[in-house]
Amino acid sequence: MFEKLVSFVRKLGYDNVDIELKGCVEPSKTPVDTPYLPLIEEATRETYGEYILYPSRPSTAPDYLWTNVLGLPAIQVRWGDADSGNHAPNEHLAIETYLKGIELTSRVIRVIGEKDL
């Protein structure tokens, strides 16, 4: 991917731009047919109501440690609202959003704990 980026920048005519790879994270993917997904989806909808599920998303979280090294599924659920300024200097979370996140986490633990997976 890095080589493709360099090639793209060069094709745009930016020969005066230095591009350095400083680090990277292995890709990670959990199959959508994991038995955990319906449980987490249920807990999420119970907590937030209608909710958009994305089968994949960009992230630099080291999920590969779960999926590639340990062979476990990794599913992320965002706590923050669209206006929370995620990872920005003024990142914030409303108390109500924080409490909803705690509610979601406890539901996920409960529904997974009740199943024999």
C-alpha positions as a Markdown table, in Angstrom:
| # | Residue | x | y | z |
|---|---|---|---|---|
| 1 | Met | 0.0 | 0.0 | 0.0 |
| 2 | Phe | 2.8 | 2.4 | 0.8 |
| 3 | Glu | 4.4 | 1.8 | -2.6 |
| 4 | Lys | 1.0 | 2.6 | -4.2 |
| 5 | Leu | 0.8 | 5.8 | -2.3 |
| 6 | Val | 4.3 | 6.9 | -3.4 |
| 7 | Ser | 3.5 | 6.0 | -7.0 |
| 8 | Phe | 0.2 | 8.0 | -6.9 |
| 9 | Val | 1.9 | 11.1 | -5.5 |
| 10 | Arg | 4.6 | 10.8 | -8.1 |
| 11 | Lys | 2.0 | 10.5 | -10.9 |
| 12 | Leu | 0.5 | 13.7 | -9.6 |
| 13 | Gly | 3.8 | 15.4 | -10.4 |
| 14 | Tyr | 5.0 | 15.9 | -6.8 |
| 15 | Asp | 8.6 | 14.8 | -7.3 |
| 16 | Asn | 9.8 | 17.3 | -4.6 |
| 17 | Val | 7.8 | 15.5 | -1.8 |
| 18 | Asp | 9.6 | 13.1 | 0.5 |
| 19 | Ile | 7.4 | 10.3 | 1.8 |
| 20 | Glu | 8.6 | 8.1 | 4.7 |
| 21 | Leu | 7.0 | 5.1 | 6.2 |
| 22 | Lys | 7.3 | 5.6 | 10.0 |
| 23 | Gly | 5.3 | 2.6 | 11.1 |
| 24 | Cys | 2.2 | 0.5 | 10.4 |
| 25 | Val | -0.2 | -1.9 | 12.0 |
| 26 | Glu | -1.1 | -5.3 | 10.6 |
| 27 | Pro | -4.6 | -5.5 | 9.1 |
| 28 | Ser | -7.3 | -7.3 | 11.0 |
| 29 | Lys | -10.6 | -8.7 | 10.1 |
| 30 | Thr | -13.3 | -10.6 | 12.0 |
| 31 | Pro | -15.7 | -12.7 | 9.8 |
| 32 | Val | -19.2 | -11.2 | 9.8 |
| 33 | Asp | -20.6 | -14.7 | 10.6 |
| 34 | Thr | -19.0 | -14.7 | 14.1 |
| 35 | Pro | -21.6 | -15.8 | 16.6 |
| 36 | Tyr | -20.7 | -12.7 | 18.7 |
| 37 | Leu | -21.9 | -10.2 | 16.2 |
| 38 | Pro | -25.7 | -10.8 | 16.6 |
| 39 | Leu | -25.2 | -10.6 | 20.4 |
| 40 | Ile | -23.3 | -7.3 | 20.3 |
| 41 | Glu | -25.8 | -6.0 | 17.7 |
| 42 | Glu | -28.7 | -6.8 | 20.0 |
| 43 | Ala | -27.0 | -5.1 | 23.0 |
| 44 | Thr | -26.2 | -2.1 | 20.9 |
| 45 | Arg | -29.8 | -1.7 | 19.6 |
| 46 | Glu | -31.1 | -2.2 | 23.1 |
| 47 | Thr | -28.9 | 0.6 | 24.3 |
| 48 | Tyr | -29.0 | 3.1 | 21.4 |
| 49 | Gly | -32.1 | 2.1 | 19.4 |
| 50 | Glu | -31.6 | 2.3 | 15.7 |
| 51 | Tyr | -27.9 | 2.0 | 14.9 |
| 52 | Ile | -25.8 | 1.8 | 11.8 |
| 53 | Leu | -23.5 | -1.2 | 11.6 |
| 54 | Tyr | -20.4 | -1.0 | 9.4 |
| 55 | Pro | -18.8 | -4.3 | 8.3 |
| 56 | Ser | -15.4 | -2.7 | 8.3 |
| 57 | Arg | -13.8 | 0.6 | 9.1 |
| 58 | Pro | -10.4 | 2.2 | 9.1 |
| 59 | Ser | -8.6 | 2.0 | 12.4 |
| 60 | Thr | -5.1 | 1.8 | 13.8 |
| 61 | Ala | -6.1 | -0.1 | 16.8 |
| 62 | Pro | -3.9 | -3.2 | 17.2 |
| 63 | Asp | -6.9 | -5.6 | 16.6 |
| 64 | Tyr | -4.5 | -8.0 | 14.8 |
| 65 | Leu | -3.3 | -9.1 | 18.2 |
| 66 | Trp | -6.8 | -10.6 | 18.9 |
| 67 | Thr | -7.6 | -11.8 | 15.4 |
| 68 | Asn | -4.2 | -12.8 | 13.9 |
| 69 | Val | -2.2 | -13.8 | 17.0 |
| 70 | Leu | -4.9 | -15.2 | 19.3 |
| 71 | Gly | -7.4 | -16.2 | 16.7 |
| 72 | Leu | -10.2 | -14.4 | 18.5 |
| 73 | Pro | -12.9 | -12.1 | 17.0 |
| 74 | Ala | -12.6 | -8.3 | 17.5 |
| 75 | Ile | -15.6 | -6.1 | 17.3 |
| 76 | Gln | -15.6 | -2.4 | 18.1 |
| 77 | Val | -18.5 | -0.3 | 19.1 |
| 78 | Arg | -18.1 | 3.5 | 19.3 |
| 79 | Trp | -19.1 | 5.3 | 22.4 |
| 80 | Gly | -18.6 | 8.8 | 21.1 |
| 81 | Asp | -21.1 | 10.9 | 19.2 |
| 82 | Ala | -20.4 | 12.4 | 15.8 |
| 83 | Asp | -19.6 | 15.7 | 17.4 |
| 84 | Ser | -17.3 | 14.3 | 20.2 |
| 85 | Gly | -14.1 | 15.4 | 18.3 |
| 86 | Asn | -12.6 | 11.9 | 18.5 |
| 87 | His | -8.9 | 12.0 | 18.9 |
| 88 | Ala | -8.8 | 15.8 | 18.4 |
| 89 | Pro | -7.2 | 18.2 | 20.9 |
| 90 | Asn | -10.7 | 19.0 | 22.2 |
| 91 | Glu | -12.0 | 15.4 | 22.3 |
| 92 | His | -14.9 | 15.2 | 24.8 |
| 93 | Leu | -17.7 | 12.9 | 25.8 |
| 94 | Ala | -21.0 | 14.1 | 27.3 |
| 95 | Ile | -21.8 | 12.4 | 30.6 |
| 96 | Glu | -25.0 | 10.9 | 29.1 |
| 97 | Thr | -22.9 | 9.4 | 26.3 |
| 98 | Tyr | -20.4 | 8.1 | 28.9 |
| 99 | Leu | -23.2 | 6.4 | 30.9 |
| 100 | Lys | -24.7 | 4.9 | 27.7 |
| 101 | Gly | -21.3 | 3.5 | 26.9 |
| 102 | Ile | -21.2 | 1.9 | 30.4 |
| 103 | Glu | -24.7 | 0.5 | 29.8 |
| 104 | Leu | -23.7 | -0.9 | 26.5 |
| 105 | Thr | -20.5 | -2.6 | 27.8 |
| 106 | Ser | -22.4 | -4.2 | 30.7 |
| 107 | Arg | -25.1 | -5.5 | 28.3 |
| 108 | Val | -22.4 | -6.9 | 26.0 |
| 109 | Ile | -20.7 | -8.7 | 28.9 |
| 110 | Arg | -24.1 | -10.0 | 30.1 |
| 111 | Val | -25.4 | -11.3 | 26.7 |
| 112 | Ile | -22.1 | -13.0 | 25.8 |
| 113 | Gly | -21.9 | -14.5 | 29.3 |
| 114 | Glu | -25.3 | -16.0 | 29.0 |
| 115 | Lys | -24.4 | -17.8 | 25.7 |
| 116 | Asp | -22.4 | -21.0 | 25.5 |
| 117 | Leu | -20.0 | -20.0 | 22.7 |
